[in-house]
Amino acid sequence: MSALRKPAKQLQDQTFRTAVKYGSKKIRTEINSVVLILTMEYSNKTILITGASSGIGAATALELAKYNNRMIITARREDLLKEIADKIVNLGSECLYLVGDATSEAHANKVIVEIIQKYGTIDIAILNIGHGPPSNLLTTSAKAIKFIMEANYHTFVNFYVPILQQMKKQKGKCMIAHMNSQATWFGIPMQGDYTAAKAAARIFVDTARMELQHFGIKHILLQTIHPGFVATKASKSDGIPVPNEISEEETAKYVLKGIKKGMNQNIFPLGTALAAKLGRILPRKLLTKILLSQTPPDY
Ligand SMILES: NC(=O)c1ccc[n+]([C@@H]2O[C@H](COP(=O)([O-])OP(=O)(O)OC[C@H]3O[C@@H](n4cnc5c(N)ncnc54)[C@H](OP(=O)(O)O)[C@@H]3O)[C@@H](O)[C@H]2O)c1
């Protein structure tokens, strides 16, 4: 078997043994940093999930609650948030729920201060808040378009900044994952403002990841999560076509898998991922034709 064909784990072990044999501290350190970046356990951790009162955020919180974590969940609807917090405790994790509007920088800063006062560190932050109702860029007001940017991009940035400053002070590996979408690679009719906001966040995270590398910060992993269509209450009956739709629970399992593997981009399910990839390489005219064939005649 050629070295190139060996499974990754075997190769890693072999390289590590070679490094130890020859006493190469440099190689050992490099191998360790690769392992450090490539995996992220999600048990016995302090985990923040924003927008966890319903949908994907709530389902992911409940899935992570099975692994003895210290969970912090946020959203505006206190009654729903409290219900999820009770379920998290019943599943065996601790839970702190913090109510507030993430379009406010002050709210996000306060959440981070409270977490640090109580737990000292943040291991994983899933910045999940977002909103994508159908829109028509020929009729939508500037106010409505800017609201979508606020709901999807500003809510992310408000949390990202203080969390990153905090994680830079920490030593152990940690992760910020942003809940993006597959409506991020190119514009989609009925979702023009939403795709623009998600694309902005994707490019932001990609660039921040490059800068972490440039400044030698290896213990922080930045991930974008790209679900296809998910059957949540929010997306139900909004009139947007939903090919290959998956459930909230399936989505949560994909999210956990992506965290564990330390992916830079977690794109799922496969069918939608392949279609989106194809869309990126198709000639623009053909892509437009396909997208318009799926678009309702009026909205
Ligand atoms: N559903 C899909 O098909 C799909 C596909 C791909 C990606 N996504 C992304 O997945 C994420 C979750 O979507 P979802 O479908 O699960 O919708 P959802 O059930 O409406 O979840 C959105 C969550 O964000 C919270 N939220 C919204 N605005 C907020 C604000 N200003 N301040 C604080 N919390 C706020 C909501 O709670 P409160 O209302 O209680 O504040 C709720 O907990 C979004 O980023 C969405 O873009 C969804």
The ligand as a MOL file (V3000), in Angstrom:
LIG
                    3D

  0  0  0     0  0            999 V3000
M  V30 BEGIN CTAB
M  V30 COUNTS 48 52 0 0 0
M  V30 BEGIN ATOM
M  V30 1 N -35.2090 26.2500 8.3060 0
M  V30 2 C -34.4130 26.1300 7.2720 0
M  V30 3 O -34.7870 25.5800 6.2070 0
M  V30 4 C -32.9880 26.6350 7.3330 0
M  V30 5 C -32.0990 26.2100 6.3620 0
M  V30 6 C -30.7960 26.6650 6.4100 0
M  V30 7 C -30.3880 27.5170 7.4150 0
M  V30 8 N -31.2810 27.9210 8.3560 0 CHG=1
M  V30 9 C -30.8020 28.8360 9.4030 0
M  V30 10 O -30.9500 28.2020 10.6570 0
M  V30 11 C -31.1190 29.1780 11.6730 0
M  V30 12 C -32.3450 28.8310 12.5110 0
M  V30 13 O -33.4900 28.8770 11.6860 0
M  V30 14 P -34.8160 28.0830 12.0220 0
M  V30 15 O -35.4030 27.6500 10.7290 0
M  V30 16 O -34.5610 27.0850 13.0740 0 CHG=-1
M  V30 17 O -35.7680 29.2780 12.5220 0
M  V30 18 P -36.4100 29.6340 13.9430 0
M  V30 19 O -37.1130 28.4720 14.5100 0
M  V30 20 O -37.1870 30.8810 13.7170 0
M  V30 21 O -35.1420 29.9440 14.8330 0
M  V30 22 C -34.5760 31.2020 14.9250 0
M  V30 23 C -34.1180 31.3990 16.3440 0
M  V30 24 O -33.4570 32.6720 16.4180 0
M  V30 25 C -34.0650 33.4470 17.4410 0
M  V30 26 N -34.0070 34.8450 17.0430 0
M  V30 27 C -34.4310 35.3990 15.8830 0
M  V30 28 N -34.1910 36.7080 15.8810 0
M  V30 29 C -33.5980 36.9900 17.0750 0
M  V30 30 C -33.1270 38.1790 17.6640 0
M  V30 31 N -33.2170 39.3570 17.0570 0
M  V30 32 N -32.5870 38.1090 18.9050 0
M  V30 33 C -32.5200 36.9380 19.5590 0
M  V30 34 N -32.9380 35.7730 19.0350 0
M  V30 35 C -33.4770 35.8080 17.8120 0
M  V30 36 C -35.4960 32.9220 17.5500 0
M  V30 37 O -35.9910 33.0990 18.8680 0
M  V30 38 P -36.9450 34.2750 19.3590 0
M  V30 39 O -37.9300 34.5450 18.2660 0
M  V30 40 O -37.5560 33.6830 20.5910 0
M  V30 41 O -36.0590 35.4260 19.6460 0
M  V30 42 C -35.2750 31.4340 17.3260 0
M  V30 43 O -34.8750 30.8030 18.5190 0
M  V30 44 C -31.2260 30.5160 10.9500 0
M  V30 45 O -29.9620 31.1600 10.9500 0
M  V30 46 C -31.5950 30.1260 9.5380 0
M  V30 47 O -31.1730 31.0890 8.6060 0
M  V30 48 C -32.5830 27.5110 8.3430 0
M  V30 END ATOM
M  V30 BEGIN BOND
M  V30 1 1 1 2
M  V30 2 2 2 3
M  V30 3 1 2 4
M  V30 4 1 4 5
M  V30 5 2 4 48
M  V30 6 2 5 6
M  V30 7 1 6 7
M  V30 8 2 7 8
M  V30 9 1 8 9
M  V30 10 1 8 48
M  V30 11 1 9 10
M  V30 12 1 9 46
M  V30 13 1 10 11
M  V30 14 1 11 12
M  V30 15 1 11 44
M  V30 16 1 12 13
M  V30 17 1 13 14
M  V30 18 2 14 15
M  V30 19 1 14 16
M  V30 20 1 14 17
M  V30 21 1 17 18
M  V30 22 2 18 19
M  V30 23 1 18 20
M  V30 24 1 18 21
M  V30 25 1 21 22
M  V30 26 1 22 23
M  V30 27 1 23 24
M  V30 28 1 23 42
M  V30 29 1 24 25
M  V30 30 1 25 26
M  V30 31 1 25 36
M  V30 32 1 26 27
M  V30 33 1 26 35
M  V30 34 2 27 28
M  V30 35 1 28 29
M  V30 36 1 29 30
M  V30 37 2 29 35
M  V30 38 1 30 31
M  V30 39 2 30 32
M  V30 40 1 32 33
M  V30 41 2 33 34
M  V30 42 1 34 35
M  V30 43 1 36 37
M  V30 44 1 36 42
M  V30 45 1 37 38
M  V30 46 2 38 39
M  V30 47 1 38 40
M  V30 48 1 38 41
M  V30 49 1 42 43
M  V30 50 1 44 45
M  V30 51 1 44 46
M  V30 52 1 46 47
M  V30 END BOND
M  V30 END CTAB
M  END
